Amino acid sequence: MATKKPVNSKNQYSKNNTSKKKKRANNKPLIIALTIIVVIILIIAIILISIKGIWNEVIQLIKSLLNADDLPSGDLPSGSISSGNVSNKPMPSGIAELHGDILEMRVLDIGQGDCILLLFPDGQVMVMDIGSEVGKPSPWNVIHGALQELEITTIDYLFLTHTDYDHIRETKKLIDNYQIKNFYLPRADLDLGKTWREAYNFALSETYIEDGNTKQAVINENVGAYEISGENWIMKCYSFDEADYPVIKNGASATNKNAVSPICLLEYSGRTIVLTGDSNEKNEPYLISKGYFDDVDADVLKVAHHGSRTSTSMDFLNKVDCEYAIISCGADNDYGHPTPEALDRLNTYIDLVPDDDYIGYAQVYRTDQDGTVTVQIDEDGVMNLIADENESKNTTTGTPIGETESGEVASGEVVLFCVKQNDSWLCVA
């Protein structure tokens, strides 16, 4: 019977130790190579940062990341630059990096209705209309979600263009959940229905807290010509004069109810956005006759009444002279919005007086097809238009991120990450 030789533990240890030394010796070239690669990458990064002259921005980014406690894990909404939290999601294609104070308008995709968020460059916030179609699921989660994402708790202005349900449906919920400082409301009798009566009475009783003091919200009527303004921005609004204002009470025609929608010109950094509510064939000619739109050269039109047949006349298009249009409507809605007639007017429009802008409409956006549509304007007048559900329609008046001034893609330039800085996005490329 064979016997096992005793193991020489000393020799065995010597062999193992020699083997480990050989392995470490074999790994040395790999470690040296990896170290050299890391050093080279750091040197290249330092050179690129120095060339771009963004040391201060990088330092601020690092500080922001070190101080970013409990950051939400949700994705940044497509195209959001002026709001939100840190995200590793790539910036949407086709838009430019914006600078300075930014004005942002979001036409929310809430179905057949209107809800527009306006984020002004001085930090003020407006909600313009807040409703959707009768019998359809409530859009409150979309509206509330957008405001929460923006970390908004106080709304400076709630602007209701008229009393239709698809423009006022969620007024009570907004008042219940947020502090509202100012209301801009149509002049209408409370006998129009429960939703309007409830909205109006809640507005009358609304208070907010500022600097530790409780204050009464201010109620304004959308009558005649008036202005809402802040630091470097102004919204000029026009409705029927006192003597001509239609009587809006039980039994009022749908035409009159829609016609009290003011038409507003929101101006910032040489750009103009035209806001219309459900303006129609009655108030458009009236306001044109007043000369309010003479010499206007606007940029973006929120198409009136979801693209109805009797809104957005060719005379009105000629007066405001926009290059981009946004239609808020629900998919397969019962009204046929936007109508073929309205779309035909937009598609065939040619500038009455040619200017340096695009001749006609460069792009028509629809929330039923493109999702929420966002317009951003920076302090230099550069404008981005972003379609959440249709990135191919993203456009900018500036130089798209990753491209040179000539339109060529910058060699090797990609957006690495972005971080929020003072209500704007700072991106390192």
C-alpha positions in Angstrom: 0.0 0.0 0.0 1.5 3.3 -1.1 2.1 5.9 1.5 1.8 9.7 1.1 5.0 11.7 1.4 4.9 14.3 4.1 4.5 17.8 2.8 7.4 20.2 3.4 5.5 23.2 4.5 8.6 25.4 4.3 9.2 24.5 0.6 5.6 24.8 -0.2 5.5 28.4 1.3 8.6 29.3 -0.6 7.1 28.1 -3.9 3.8 30.0 -3.3 5.7 33.1 -2.3 7.9 32.9 -5.4 4.7 32.5 -7.6 3.1 35.6 -6.0 6.2 37.6 -6.7 6.2 36.5 -10.3 2.5 37.5 -10.7 3.2 40.9 -9.1 6.2 41.4 -11.5 4.0 40.4 -14.4 1.3 42.9 -13.4 3.7 45.9 -13.1 3.7 46.8 -16.8 -0.1 46.7 -16.8 -0.4 48.9 -13.8 2.2 51.4 -15.2 0.3 51.4 -18.6 -3.1 52.1 -16.9 -1.5 54.9 -14.7 0.0 56.5 -17.8 -3.4 56.3 -19.6 -5.2 57.9 -16.6 -2.6 60.7 -16.4 -2.9 61.4 -20.2 -6.7 61.6 -19.9 -6.4 64.0 -17.0 -3.9 66.2 -18.9 -6.2 66.2 -22.0 -9.2 67.2 -19.8 -7.2 70.0 -18.2 -6.1 71.3 -21.6 -9.6 71.2 -23.0 -11.1 73.0 -19.9 -8.3 75.6 -20.2 -9.0 76.1 -23.9 -12.7 76.5 -23.3 -12.1 78.8 -20.4 -14.7 77.1 -18.1 -12.7 76.6 -14.9 -15.1 78.6 -12.9 -18.0 76.6 -14.3 -16.4 73.3 -13.5 -15.6 74.4 -9.9 -19.2 75.5 -9.5 -20.4 72.1 -10.9 -18.2 70.3 -8.4 -19.5 72.4 -5.5 -23.1 71.8 -6.7 -22.6 68.1 -6.8 -20.9 68.0 -3.4 -23.8 70.0 -1.9 -26.6 68.1 -3.8 -28.4 66.3 -1.0 -31.1 63.8 -1.6 -31.3 64.4 -5.3 -34.4 62.9 -7.0 -33.7 60.0 -9.3 -36.3 61.0 -11.9 -35.3 61.9 -15.4 -35.0 65.5 -16.6 -38.0 66.3 -18.8 -36.9 66.4 -22.4 -35.4 69.7 -23.2 -35.7 71.2 -19.7 -32.9 73.7 -19.2 -34.3 76.3 -16.8 -35.6 73.9 -14.2 -35.4 70.4 -12.7 -32.6 68.5 -11.0 -29.3 66.9 -12.0 -29.7 64.3 -14.6 -27.5 61.9 -16.6 -30.0 61.8 -19.4 -28.6 63.3 -22.6 -29.8 66.7 -23.6 -32.3 66.5 -26.5 -30.9 67.0 -30.0 -31.4 70.1 -32.1 -31.4 72.7 -29.4 -28.8 75.4 -28.4 -27.2 76.0 -25.1 -28.9 78.9 -23.5 -27.3 81.8 -21.5 -28.3 84.1 -18.7 -31.9 84.5 -17.5 -34.3 82.3 -19.4 -38.0 82.6 -20.1 -39.7 79.2 -20.5 -43.3 78.4 -21.7 -44.6 74.8 -21.5 -47.8 74.0 -23.4 -48.7 70.9 -21.4 -50.1 67.8 -23.1 -53.3 67.5 -21.0 -55.7 66.3 -23.8 -58.5 68.4 -25.2 -58.0 71.6 -23.3 -55.4 74.3 -22.3 -52.8 74.5 -19.6 -49.7 76.7 -20.1 -46.9 77.1 -17.6 -45.0 80.4 -18.0 -41.7 80.6 -16.1 -40.5 84.2 -16.3 -36.8 85.1 -16.2 -37.1 86.9 -12.9 -38.5 83.8 -11.2 -42.2 84.6 -11.3 -44.6 81.9 -12.4 -47.9 82.0 -14.3 -50.5 79.3 -15.0 -52.6 80.2 -18.0 -55.8 78.1 -18.1 -56.1 74.8 -16.3 -58.7 72.5 -17.8 -59.6 69.6 -20.1 -62.6 68.0 -21.8 -65.7 66.9 -19.9 -65.9 63.2 -19.4 -62.1 62.6 -19.9 -59.6 61.6 -17.2 -58.4 64.5 -15.1 -55.1 66.1 -16.2 -54.3 67.1 -12.6 -51.4 64.6 -12.3 -49.7 66.1 -15.3 -50.1 69.6 -14.1 -49.3 68.9 -10.5 -46.3 66.8 -11.5 -44.9 69.5 -13.7 -45.2 72.1 -10.8 -43.6 69.7 -8.3 -40.8 68.9 -10.6 -40.1 72.6 -10.9 -40.3 72.8 -7.1 -43.0 75.5 -7.3 -45.1 76.2 -4.2 -46.3 79.7 -5.0 -47.9 80.9 -8.2 -47.7 84.6 -8.9 -50.5 84.6 -11.5 -53.4 82.3 -12.4 -54.8 83.6 -15.7 -58.1 82.2 -16.8 -58.9 83.3 -20.4 -62.6 82.4 -20.3 -65.1 80.2 -18.4 -65.2 77.0 -20.5 -64.7 73.8 -18.6 -61.7 72.8 -20.7 -59.9 75.9 -19.5 -60.9 76.0 -15.8 -61.6 72.4 -14.7 -58.8 72.1 -12.2 -58.8 75.6 -10.7 -60.1 74.5 -7.3 -57.3 71.8 -7.0 -54.7 74.4 -7.9 -56.0 76.8 -5.3 -56.1 74.0 -2.7 -52.6 72.9 -3.3 -50.7 76.1 -4.1 -50.5 79.7 -2.9 -51.7 82.1 -5.6 -51.0 85.8 -5.4 -52.9 87.3 -8.4 -55.9 86.2 -10.5 -56.7 87.4 -14.0 -60.3 86.4 -14.7 -63.0 86.9 -17.3 -66.0 89.0 -16.4 -68.9 86.4 -16.2 -72.0 85.8 -14.2 -71.8 83.0 -11.6 -74.9 81.3 -13.0 -72.8 79.8 -15.8 -72.3 76.6 -13.7 -70.8 75.0 -10.6 -67.2 74.8 -11.9 -67.0 78.5 -12.7 -68.8 79.6 -9.6 -66.5 77.4 -7.4 -63.4 78.7 -9.1 -64.5 82.4 -8.7 -65.5 82.0 -5.1 -62.3 80.2 -4.1 -60.3 83.0 -5.9 -62.1 85.6 -3.8 -61.1 83.8 -0.6 -57.5 83.0 -1.5 -54.7 84.2 0.8 -51.0 83.6 0.7 -48.1 84.1 3.1 -45.3 86.4 2.3 -42.5 87.5 4.7 -44.5 86.0 7.5 -47.6 88.0 6.7 -50.9 86.7 5.4 -52.1 88.6 2.4 -55.3 88.6 0.3 -54.9 87.5 -3.4 -55.6 90.3 -5.9 -58.5 89.8 -8.4 -58.2 91.4 -11.8 -60.7 91.4 -14.7 -59.6 90.7 -18.2 -61.3 93.9 -19.6 -59.8 96.3 -22.1 -56.0 96.8 -22.6 -53.7 96.1 -19.7 -50.1 94.9 -18.9 -48.5 92.3 -16.6 -44.8 92.8 -16.2 -41.6 91.9 -14.4 -37.9 92.4 -14.7 -37.1 92.6 -18.4 -40.4 91.0 -19.6 -43.8 92.3 -20.3 -47.1 90.8 -21.3 -49.5 93.1 -23.1 -53.1 91.8 -23.1 -56.1 93.0 -25.1 -59.8 92.3 -24.7 -63.1 94.1 -25.3 -63.3 97.5 -23.8 -65.7 98.1 -21.0 -68.5 99.4 -23.3 -68.2 96.6 -25.7 -67.6 93.6 -23.4 -70.2 90.8 -24.1 -72.6 89.8 -21.4 -71.5 86.4 -20.2 -74.3 84.7 -18.2 -76.5 81.7 -18.4 -77.6 81.3 -22.0 -74.7 83.3 -23.5 -73.6 81.9 -26.9 -70.4 79.8 -27.2 -69.1 82.5 -29.5 -69.4 85.2 -26.9 -67.9 83.0 -24.1 -64.8 82.3 -26.3 -64.5 85.8 -27.6 -63.7 87.3 -24.2 -60.4 85.4 -24.3 -57.7 88.1 -24.2 -55.0 88.0 -26.8 -51.6 88.7 -25.1 -48.2 89.5 -26.5 -45.4 88.2 -24.2 -42.2 90.0 -24.9 -38.7 89.1 -23.8 -35.2 89.7 -25.3 -36.6 90.9 -28.6 -38.9 87.8 -29.0 -42.7 87.7 -28.8 -45.0 84.9 -28.0 -48.7 85.3 -28.9 -51.2 83.8 -26.4 -54.8 83.5 -27.5 -57.1 81.3 -25.3 -60.1 80.5 -27.4 -60.1 83.8 -29.4 -62.3 83.6 -32.4 -64.0 85.3 -35.4 -65.6 87.9 -33.0 -62.7 89.3 -31.0 -59.9 88.9 -33.6 -61.4 91.5 -36.0 -62.4 93.8 -33.0 -58.8 93.8 -31.6 -57.2 94.2 -35.1 -59.5 97.2 -35.7 -58.1 98.8 -32.4 -54.6 98.7 -33.9 -53.2 96.6 -31.1 -51.2 94.4 -33.6 -50.0 97.0 -35.9 -46.2 96.7 -36.5 -46.0 93.4 -34.6 -43.4 90.9 -35.7 -43.9 87.9 -33.3 -42.2 84.5 -33.2 -44.5 81.9 -31.6 -48.3 81.6 -31.8 -50.3 79.5 -29.4 -53.1 78.8 -31.9 -56.5 79.8 -30.7 -59.3 77.5 -29.7 -57.3 74.3 -30.3 -57.2 74.9 -34.0 -60.9 75.5 -34.6 -62.3 76.5 -38.0 -63.4 80.0 -36.8 -60.2 81.0 -35.1 -56.8 82.2 -36.2 -58.0 84.0 -39.3 -55.6 84.9 -42.2 -56.0 88.6 -41.3 -54.8 87.7 -37.7 -51.9 85.6 -39.0 -50.8 88.5 -41.2 -50.9 90.9 -38.3 -48.9 88.9 -35.8 -46.4 87.4 -38.3 -45.1 84.4 -36.4 -42.8 81.6 -37.6 -43.8 78.8 -35.2 -47.3 77.6 -34.1 -48.4 75.4 -31.2 -51.8 73.8 -31.0 -53.1 72.3 -27.8 -55.6 69.5 -28.5 -56.5 66.0 -27.5 -55.9 62.9 -29.7 -59.0 61.9 -31.7 -61.1 64.5 -30.0 -64.8 64.8 -30.7 -64.5 68.3 -32.2 -62.2 67.5 -35.1 -59.5 69.9 -33.7 -57.3 71.0 -35.3 -59.6 71.5 -38.3 -58.4 71.1 -41.9 -59.3 74.8 -42.4 -57.1 76.0 -39.6 -54.2 73.7 -40.6 -54.5 74.9 -44.2 -54.2 78.5 -43.2 -51.1 77.8 -41.2 -49.6 75.6 -43.9 -50.2 78.1 -46.8 -49.4 81.3 -44.9 -46.8 83.5 -46.4 -45.5 86.7 -44.8 -47.5 89.7 -46.0 -44.4 91.8 -45.5 -41.2 89.7 -46.0 -38.7 90.1 -43.2 -35.5 88.5 -42.0 -37.3 85.6 -40.4 -38.6 82.4 -42.0 -41.3 83.0 -44.7 -44.4 81.4 -43.5 -44.5 78.8 -40.6 -41.3 76.9 -40.1 -43.0 74.4 -37.8 -46.4 73.6 -36.5 -46.5 71.7 -33.2 -49.5 69.7 -31.8 -49.7 68.4 -28.3 -51.7 65.3 -29.5 -48.8 64.3 -31.7 -45.7 66.0 -30.2 -46.5 65.9 -26.4 -45.7 68.8 -24.2 -44.2 71.6 -26.3 -41.6 73.9 -24.6 -40.4 77.3 -25.8 -37.2 78.7 -24.2 -35.8 82.1 -24.7 -32.5 83.3 -23.2 -31.3 86.8 -22.5 -29.6 87.0 -25.9 -32.9 86.2 -27.7 -31.8 82.6 -28.7 -34.9 80.5 -28.8 -35.4 76.7 -28.5 -38.6 74.8 -29.3 -38.8 71.3 -27.9 -41.3 68.6 -28.6 -41.3 66.0 -25.8 -42.6 63.1 -27.9 -41.1 64.1 -31.3 -37.4 65.0 -31.0 -37.2 65.3 -34.8 -39.2 68.6 -34.5 -36.8 70.2 -32.0 -35.4 73.4 -33.4 -33.4 76.4 -32.3 -32.6 79.9 -33.6 -29.0 79.4 -32.2 -26.3 76.9 -32.8 -27.3 73.3 -31.8 -25.3 71.7 -29.0 -22.4 69.8 -30.5 -22.3 71.8 -33.7 -20.0 74.6 -34.8 -21.3 78.0 -36.1 -21.1 76.6 -39.6 -23.5 73.8 -38.7 -20.8 71.1 -38.7 -20.6 68.7 -35.8 -17.7 69.6 -33.5 -15.2 66.8 -33.5 -15.5 64.6 -30.4 -17.8 67.1 -28.6 -20.5 65.5 -26.5 -22.4 66.7 -23.5 -21.0 64.9 -20.6 -23.4 66.0 -17.9 -25.5 69.0 -16.8 -26.4 70.5 -13.4 -28.8 73.1 -12.3 -27.2 76.5 -11.4 -29.5 79.3 -10.2 -32.5 78.1 -12.2 -30.5 77.4 -15.3 -28.6 74.4 -16.7 -24.8 74.4 -16.8 -23.5 71.7 -19.2 -20.0 70.4 -19.6 -19.1 69.2 -23.1 
